[in-house]
Amino acid sequence: MFALFFLYVLIIAVAVFVLKLILWILLIPILWTYFTISDAIGRKKKVARQRK
């Protein structure tokens, strides 16, 4: 019984770890693109202000 419970906890721990890993793999490119886009917009605004 205890061995089964331990195995169950281990499976849950691994599943949670894998899910977090997948989330990070998905989030990093999204965050990176978001920051790149906001940076590009920020640069355009700075250039527009310099021209005036």
N, C-alpha and C positions, 0 to 999 in steps of 0.2 A: 504493500500500500504506500509506504513512504517513498519507495523507489519510483513508483508511478507518479506521485505528486512532484518529486524532484524533476523527473523527466518532463512533466507538464510545464513546470516553472521554466525549465531550460528552453523548451520550445517557444514559449511566450517571449522570453528574453531575446532569443535569436530573431523571432518574427518582428519584434519592436525595433531591434537594431537594424535589420534589413529595411524595414519601412522608413526609418529615419535616414538611412543611407540613400535610398531611392529619392526621398523628398529633397535631400541636399543636392543630389545629382541633378534633379529637375530645377531646383530653386537657383543654383549658382548661375546657369546661363541666363535665366529670366532676370535676375538681379543685375547681372553684368550688362545685358542689353539695355535694361532700364537706365542704369547709370550712364552708359555710353550715349543713349538718346538724350537724356537730360543734360549731359555735358555738351553735346552738339548744339542743343537749343540755347543753352547758356552762352556758348561762344557766338552764336548768330546774334543774340540780343546785344552782346558786348560790341560786336562789329557794327551793328546798326546804330548804337549809341555813339560810337567813334566817328561815324560818317556825318552826323548832324552838326 
